[in-house]
């Protein structure tokens, strides 16, 4: 069993899910074409290409989430610290 797309790349949304899923499918197809009938080699080849890319995408997604949450927290603090005139 192997995973593709979002199932293989658990990360906060950063706009890369569809791109990764398409690339996963293409790489799995290439691995199958390169090693017909050898399912273990097909999956190992695919996973060797997918894993580092997925790890990098997850890292970037977490960095983006941290940046967005930091920006949101800063804006919220500024808003709450303002004196609201009536």
NORPEWO-V902525 format. One record per residue. N is the residue number from 1. SS is DSSP state (a for helix, b for strand, c for the rest). PHI is phi as a letter, one per 30 degrees, with the letter a starting at -180 (* if undefined). D_FIRST is the distance of its C-alpha to the first C-alpha in Angstrom with 2 decimals. Layout:
BEGIN
N:SS:PHI:D_FIRST, N:SS:PHI:D_FIRST
END
This chain:
BEGIN
1:c:*:0.00, 2:c:b:3.78, 3:c:c:7.00, 4:c:b:10.27, 5:a:h:13.85, 6:a:e:15.21, 7:a:d:12.07, 8:c:c:11.53, 9:c:b:15.30, 10:c:d:16.98, 11:c:a:20.61, 12:c:d:23.87, 13:c:d:24.66, 14:c:b:26.29, 15:c:i:26.06, 16:c:c:23.14, 17:a:e:20.28, 18:a:d:20.85, 19:a:d:21.49, 20:a:d:18.29, 21:a:d:16.24, 22:a:d:18.27, 23:a:d:18.00, 24:a:e:14.20, 25:a:d:14.28, 26:a:d:17.03, 27:a:d:15.52, 28:a:d:12.30, 29:a:d:14.92, 30:a:d:17.04, 31:a:d:14.53, 32:a:d:13.87, 33:a:d:17.67, 34:a:d:18.47, 35:c:b:16.52, 36:c:e:16.58, 37:c:i:15.18, 38:c:c:13.64, 39:a:e:9.87, 40:a:d:9.80, 41:a:d:12.53, 42:a:e:11.28, 43:a:d:8.24, 44:a:d:10.75, 45:a:d:13.39, 46:a:d:11.81, 47:a:d:10.84, 48:a:d:14.35, 49:a:d:15.96, 50:a:d:14.21, 51:a:e:14.63, 52:a:d:18.45, 53:a:d:19.00, 54:a:d:17.14, 55:a:d:19.09, 56:a:d:22.27, 57:a:d:21.80, 58:a:d:21.26, 59:a:d:24.35, 60:a:d:26.37, 61:a:d:25.43, 62:a:d:26.63, 63:a:d:29.73, 64:a:d:30.50, 65:a:d:30.15, 66:a:d:32.47, 67:a:d:34.91, 68:a:d:35.00, 69:a:d:35.47, 70:a:d:38.14, 71:a:d:39.91, 72:a:d:39.75, 73:a:d:41.11, 74:a:d:43.88, 75:a:d:44.87, 76:a:d:44.89, 77:a:d:47.06, 78:a:d:49.44, 79:a:d:49.70, 80:a:d:50.36, 81:a:d:52.86, 82:c:d:55.01, 83:c:d:58.11, 84:c:c:58.00, 85:c:d:61.49, 86:c:c:62.81
END
